[in-house]
Amino acid sequence: MKKALLTTTALVALSSAAFADSVAVRNGGTSHHTHAPTIVFHGEANIKYNIPFKKVAGGSTDGVISSDVDLDVTMTSPGAYSATVSYGMEGNNIAGATVTVGTPLLDISVGATDARGGAEAGADASYLYSDIDRMSSIGEEEDNSDWYIKLPNFGGWTVAASGKADQSVAGASEQTSVGLTGSVGGLSVTAGGKNDSGGISVSTSLMGATVKVAAANIKNAAGANTQETGVSVSMPLGGMTLAVNSTTVDGTAHWGVDVSTTVSGFAISVGTDSEEENKFKITGPLGPVALHLEYDSDDSELTPLTTDPTIEAGVTYSVPGTKGTTISASYSNDDDDFDEGTQVKMAFKF
């Protein structure tokens, strides 16, 4: 506990020093920010009461009171050759630092965890490839790469590569991936490759609709290669948007239909597909709270019964006069927008 207090004191001192270093005093006593290095602290803390699911015989469903803290520290040195150091405490555990260097030609990020892969920290470079529903993604969305190199303007294209730092570990070389995005002649192109898997997609606007086609070769866990192709069309119809897709995965055809709209401030979407997976989602303001209700007939992986549908339902109250303080009550067997289980939580953002 003493170490935690000393560390917190040191962080606050560093933050104060960095802020002072980033402020200059003009003649007349007014101040302005300079381009000096800065340190920024931001994060979230919460306290919650959660009733878990009984997943195994003899498992407990007793309610538990717990707390969680996520703290991120970001140090930035700006300029044509810039550096950003990110260090975090996630889930009450100290995470390794990530160092990102920006140059006029390329960006390089290296970290024990969460090497920055664009919008999602830690993503593989191959995740730049954009597939179609029910096709297999190439690479991982987050927390997989130790290093990430990106050329953001390589002749009008973005080119990236990522992988594991220690290539002596078995299977590490298979985690190396590449990705590409860009446009040519009104066509948006994405591509990605990892190990023996690779894919490419092309999309364009046609008569007000967005049309996208994709093709990929996927190496499965057994080592066999499967071929995937797909096409999707998204078009506005009055106040609604209709999205239709058709894919063929290893010789098996699939299809899906989704309709989304906004009614009285509520975002509503419904959908179904060839596997009889029916989906419904509604989000929006309900008096003083924000409502979130989501249903998917596909089986939940978190509840004891494999036939349980996937459900997330909750209300969130934003406390007036605060910056990000919320009180929520929820049920989730998806662990996506809400924590798993039945829960009441108060969260604070810093």
C-alpha positions as CSV (number, residue, x, y, z in Angstrom):
1,M,0.0,0.0,0.0
2,K,2.9,2.3,0.8
3,K,4.4,1.7,-2.6
4,A,1.0,2.6,-4.2
5,L,0.8,5.8,-2.3
6,L,4.4,6.8,-3.1
7,T,3.8,6.0,-6.8
8,T,0.7,8.1,-6.8
9,T,2.5,11.0,-5.1
10,A,5.3,10.8,-7.7
11,L,2.8,10.7,-10.6
12,V,1.1,13.8,-9.3
13,A,4.4,15.6,-8.9
14,L,5.4,14.7,-12.4
15,S,2.1,15.9,-13.7
16,S,2.4,19.2,-12.0
17,A,6.0,19.7,-13.2
18,A,5.0,18.8,-16.8
19,F,2.1,21.2,-16.7
20,A,4.3,24.0,-15.4
21,D,6.9,23.2,-18.1
22,S,4.2,23.5,-20.8
23,V,3.1,27.0,-19.7
24,A,5.0,30.2,-20.6
25,V,4.4,33.7,-19.1
26,R,4.0,36.5,-21.5
27,N,4.7,40.2,-20.8
28,G,1.8,41.5,-18.7
29,G,1.4,38.3,-16.7
30,T,-0.8,36.4,-19.2
31,S,0.2,32.8,-19.9
32,H,0.1,30.6,-23.0
33,H,0.9,26.9,-23.7
34,T,4.0,26.1,-25.6
35,H,5.0,23.0,-27.6
36,A,7.0,21.7,-24.6
37,P,6.7,18.0,-23.6
38,T,3.5,17.2,-21.7
39,I,2.3,14.5,-19.3
40,V,-1.5,13.7,-19.2
41,F,-3.2,11.4,-16.8
42,H,-6.6,10.0,-17.6
43,G,-8.6,6.9,-16.6
44,E,-11.7,5.5,-14.9
45,A,-12.5,4.1,-11.5
46,N,-15.6,2.3,-10.4
47,I,-17.3,0.4,-7.5
48,K,-19.9,-2.2,-8.3
49,Y,-22.1,-4.9,-6.9
50,N,-22.3,-7.9,-9.2
51,I,-24.3,-11.1,-9.1
52,P,-22.4,-13.6,-11.4
53,F,-23.8,-16.5,-13.4
54,K,-23.6,-20.1,-12.1
55,K,-21.4,-21.6,-14.8
56,V,-20.5,-24.9,-13.3
57,A,-22.0,-27.3,-10.7
58,G,-21.4,-25.9,-7.3
59,G,-20.5,-22.5,-8.6
60,S,-21.5,-19.5,-6.5
61,T,-24.1,-16.9,-7.4
62,D,-23.5,-14.8,-4.4
63,G,-23.3,-11.0,-5.0
64,V,-19.9,-9.5,-4.8
65,I,-18.8,-5.9,-4.1
66,S,-15.6,-4.9,-5.9
67,S,-13.8,-2.0,-7.4
68,D,-11.6,-1.5,-10.5
69,V,-9.2,1.2,-11.6
70,D,-7.9,1.9,-15.1
71,L,-5.2,4.6,-15.2
72,D,-3.4,5.7,-18.3
73,V,-0.4,8.0,-18.3
74,T,0.7,9.6,-21.6
75,M,3.9,11.5,-22.1
76,T,4.3,13.4,-25.4
77,S,7.3,15.1,-27.0
78,P,5.9,16.9,-30.1
79,G,7.6,17.9,-33.4
80,A,8.4,16.5,-36.8
81,Y,10.1,13.7,-34.9
82,S,7.8,13.0,-32.0
83,A,7.6,10.4,-29.3
84,T,4.7,9.3,-27.1
85,V,5.0,7.0,-24.1
86,S,1.9,5.3,-22.8
87,Y,1.8,3.5,-19.5
88,G,-1.3,2.1,-17.8
89,M,-2.8,0.3,-14.9
90,E,-5.6,-1.8,-16.2
91,G,-7.8,-3.9,-14.0
92,N,-5.6,-3.1,-10.9
93,N,-2.6,-4.5,-12.7
94,I,0.4,-2.4,-13.9
95,A,0.8,-2.8,-17.7
96,G,4.0,-2.4,-19.6
97,A,4.8,0.9,-21.4
98,T,4.3,1.5,-25.1
99,V,6.6,3.8,-27.0
100,T,5.4,5.3,-30.2
101,V,7.7,7.3,-32.5
102,G,6.4,9.5,-35.3
103,T,8.6,10.6,-38.2
104,P,7.8,12.4,-41.5
105,L,7.9,9.0,-43.2
106,L,6.6,6.4,-40.8
107,D,5.3,5.7,-37.3
108,I,6.8,3.0,-35.1
109,S,5.2,1.6,-32.0
110,V,6.7,-0.9,-29.6
111,G,5.3,-2.2,-26.3
112,A,5.1,-5.2,-24.1
113,T,1.3,-5.1,-24.6
114,D,-0.9,-2.9,-26.7
115,A,1.5,-1.8,-29.4
116,R,-0.6,0.7,-31.2
117,G,-2.3,-0.5,-34.4
118,G,-4.4,2.5,-35.3
119,A,-7.9,2.9,-33.9
120,E,-7.6,-0.3,-31.7
121,A,-4.4,-0.4,-29.6
122,G,-2.6,-3.7,-30.1
123,A,-4.3,-4.7,-33.3
124,D,-2.5,-6.7,-36.0
125,A,-1.6,-4.9,-39.2
126,S,-3.7,-7.4,-41.1
127,Y,-6.8,-6.2,-39.3
128,L,-6.8,-3.3,-41.8
129,Y,-8.5,-5.8,-44.1
130,S,-12.2,-5.2,-43.9
131,D,-14.3,-8.3,-44.5
132,I,-18.1,-9.0,-44.7
133,D,-20.3,-10.5,-42.0
134,R,-19.8,-14.2,-41.5
135,M,-16.4,-14.1,-43.3
136,S,-13.3,-14.8,-41.1
137,S,-11.3,-11.8,-40.0
138,I,-7.6,-11.9,-40.6
139,G,-5.6,-11.1,-37.5
140,E,-6.7,-9.9,-34.1
141,E,-8.4,-6.7,-33.2
142,E,-6.4,-5.9,-30.1
143,D,-3.8,-7.0,-27.6
144,N,-1.8,-9.2,-30.0
145,S,1.1,-7.2,-31.5
146,D,4.4,-6.2,-29.7
147,W,5.4,-3.9,-32.5
148,Y,3.6,-2.0,-35.2
149,I,5.1,0.0,-38.1
150,K,2.9,2.2,-40.3
151,L,3.6,4.3,-43.4
152,P,0.5,6.6,-43.3
153,N,1.1,8.1,-46.8
154,F,2.9,5.7,-49.0
155,G,1.9,7.1,-52.4
156,G,-1.6,7.8,-51.1
157,W,-1.8,4.4,-49.4
158,T,-1.5,3.3,-45.7
159,V,0.9,0.4,-45.4
160,A,1.5,-1.4,-42.1
161,A,3.3,-4.4,-40.6
162,S,3.2,-5.9,-37.0
163,G,4.3,-8.9,-35.1
164,K,5.8,-10.4,-31.9
165,A,9.1,-9.1,-30.4
166,D,10.6,-12.4,-29.4
167,Q,10.8,-14.5,-32.6
168,S,12.5,-17.4,-30.7
169,V,9.1,-18.3,-29.1
170,A,7.3,-21.1,-30.9
171,G,4.7,-19.7,-33.3
172,A,5.8,-16.1,-33.0
173,S,6.8,-15.9,-36.6
174,E,3.3,-16.9,-37.6
175,Q,2.0,-13.8,-35.9
176,T,3.7,-11.4,-38.3
177,S,1.2,-9.6,-40.4
178,V,0.9,-6.9,-43.1
179,G,-2.0,-4.6,-44.0
180,L,-3.0,-2.0,-46.6
181,T,-5.7,0.6,-47.1
182,G,-6.2,3.2,-49.8
183,S,-8.3,4.3,-52.7
184,V,-7.9,4.4,-56.5
185,G,-10.4,5.6,-59.2
186,G,-13.3,5.9,-56.7
187,L,-12.6,2.5,-55.2
188,S,-11.7,2.0,-51.6
189,V,-9.4,-1.0,-51.1
190,T,-8.3,-2.9,-48.0
191,A,-6.0,-5.9,-47.8
192,G,-4.3,-8.0,-45.1
193,G,-2.2,-11.0,-44.7
194,K,-1.0,-13.2,-41.7
195,N,0.7,-16.5,-41.9
196,D,-1.0,-18.4,-44.7
197,S,-4.2,-16.3,-44.6
198,G,-4.9,-13.3,-46.7
199,G,-7.8,-11.2,-48.1
200,I,-8.8,-8.2,-50.0
201,S,-11.9,-6.1,-50.3
202,V,-13.1,-3.3,-52.6
203,S,-16.0,-0.9,-52.0
204,T,-17.5,1.9,-53.9
205,S,-20.6,4.2,-54.1
206,L,-23.2,3.2,-56.7
207,M,-26.5,5.1,-57.2
208,G,-26.5,6.2,-53.5
209,A,-25.7,2.7,-52.2
210,T,-22.4,1.4,-50.9
211,V,-21.3,-1.8,-52.6
212,K,-18.5,-4.0,-51.2
213,V,-17.0,-7.2,-52.4
214,A,-14.4,-9.3,-50.6
215,A,-12.4,-12.5,-51.1
216,A,-10.0,-14.3,-48.8
217,N,-8.1,-17.5,-48.2
218,I,-8.2,-18.6,-44.6
219,K,-6.0,-21.2,-42.9
220,N,-8.0,-22.8,-40.2
221,A,-6.8,-24.3,-36.9
222,A,-6.4,-27.8,-38.5
223,G,-4.1,-26.3,-41.2
224,A,-6.5,-26.5,-44.1
225,N,-7.2,-23.6,-46.4
226,T,-10.7,-22.4,-47.0
227,Q,-11.9,-20.0,-49.6
228,E,-14.3,-17.2,-48.7
229,T,-16.1,-14.6,-50.9
230,G,-18.8,-12.1,-50.2
231,V,-20.7,-9.1,-51.4
232,S,-22.7,-6.5,-49.3
233,V,-24.9,-3.6,-50.3
234,S,-26.0,-0.8,-47.9
235,M,-28.6,1.7,-49.1
236,P,-30.7,4.5,-47.6
237,L,-34.5,4.0,-47.9
238,G,-36.2,7.1,-46.7
239,G,-35.4,7.3,-43.0
240,M,-34.0,3.8,-42.9
241,T,-30.9,2.1,-44.0
242,L,-31.1,-1.4,-45.5
243,A,-28.0,-3.6,-45.5
244,V,-27.9,-7.0,-47.4
245,N,-25.0,-9.4,-47.7
246,S,-24.3,-12.7,-49.2
247,T,-21.2,-14.8,-48.5
248,T,-19.8,-18.2,-49.5
249,V,-17.5,-19.8,-46.9
250,D,-15.8,-23.1,-47.9
251,G,-18.6,-23.9,-50.4
252,T,-21.5,-23.0,-48.0
253,A,-23.7,-20.1,-48.8
254,H,-24.9,-17.6,-46.2
255,W,-27.0,-14.4,-46.3
256,G,-28.0,-11.6,-43.9
257,V,-30.4,-8.6,-43.8
258,D,-30.3,-5.7,-41.4
259,V,-32.5,-2.6,-41.1
260,S,-31.6,0.4,-39.0
261,T,-33.4,3.7,-38.3
262,T,-33.9,6.4,-35.7
263,V,-37.2,7.1,-34.1
264,S,-37.8,9.9,-31.5
265,G,-34.1,9.9,-30.6
266,F,-33.9,6.1,-30.3
267,A,-31.5,4.2,-32.6
268,I,-33.2,0.9,-33.6
269,S,-31.8,-2.0,-35.7
270,V,-33.2,-5.4,-36.5
271,G,-31.7,-8.2,-38.5
272,T,-31.8,-11.9,-39.5
273,D,-29.7,-14.3,-41.5
274,S,-29.6,-17.8,-43.1
275,E,-28.6,-19.3,-39.7
276,E,-31.8,-18.0,-38.2
277,E,-29.9,-15.7,-36.0
278,N,-32.3,-12.9,-35.2
279,K,-31.1,-9.6,-33.7
280,F,-32.7,-6.5,-32.2
281,K,-31.1,-3.4,-30.6
282,I,-32.5,-0.1,-29.3
283,T,-30.5,2.7,-27.6
284,G,-31.5,6.2,-26.7
285,P,-32.7,8.6,-23.9
286,L,-35.5,7.4,-21.6
287,G,-36.3,10.2,-19.3
288,P,-33.2,11.0,-17.2
289,V,-31.4,7.7,-18.2
290,A,-29.9,6.2,-21.3
291,L,-31.5,2.9,-22.3
292,H,-29.6,0.1,-23.9
293,L,-31.5,-3.1,-24.9
294,E,-29.9,-5.7,-27.2
295,Y,-31.1,-9.2,-28.1
296,D,-29.5,-11.9,-30.2
297,S,-31.0,-15.4,-30.6
298,D,-27.5,-16.8,-31.1
299,D,-26.5,-18.8,-28.0
300,S,-24.6,-17.0,-25.2
301,E,-21.2,-18.4,-24.3
302,L,-21.3,-17.1,-20.7
303,T,-24.5,-18.7,-19.2
304,P,-24.7,-22.3,-18.0
305,L,-27.4,-23.3,-20.6
306,T,-26.0,-23.3,-24.1
307,T,-29.5,-22.5,-25.5
308,D,-29.7,-19.2,-23.7
309,P,-30.0,-16.2,-26.2
310,T,-27.5,-13.3,-25.9
311,I,-29.0,-10.4,-24.0
312,E,-27.7,-7.1,-22.8
313,A,-30.1,-4.7,-21.0
314,G,-29.3,-1.7,-18.9
315,V,-29.9,1.9,-18.0
316,T,-27.3,4.5,-17.3
317,Y,-27.7,7.8,-15.4
318,S,-25.2,10.6,-16.0
319,V,-24.9,12.6,-12.8
320,P,-25.5,16.3,-13.5
321,G,-22.7,18.7,-12.7
322,T,-19.9,16.1,-13.0
323,K,-17.5,15.1,-15.8
324,G,-18.3,11.5,-16.7
325,T,-19.8,10.2,-13.4
326,T,-22.4,7.6,-14.1
327,I,-24.7,5.2,-12.2
328,S,-25.9,2.1,-14.1
329,A,-27.9,-1.0,-13.6
330,S,-27.5,-3.8,-16.1
331,Y,-27.8,-7.5,-17.0
332,S,-25.5,-9.0,-19.6
333,N,-24.5,-12.5,-20.7
334,D,-22.4,-11.0,-23.5
335,D,-19.8,-8.9,-21.6
336,D,-19.7,-6.3,-24.3
337,D,-21.4,-3.0,-23.5
338,F,-21.9,-4.0,-19.8
339,D,-20.0,-6.3,-17.4
340,E,-21.1,-10.0,-17.3
341,G,-23.9,-10.8,-14.8
342,T,-26.5,-8.6,-13.0
343,Q,-24.9,-5.5,-11.7
344,V,-25.2,-2.0,-10.2
345,K,-22.2,0.2,-10.8
346,M,-21.0,3.8,-10.1
347,A,-18.1,4.9,-12.4
348,F,-15.9,8.0,-12.4
349,K,-13.8,9.4,-15.3
350,F,-10.7,11.4,-14.7
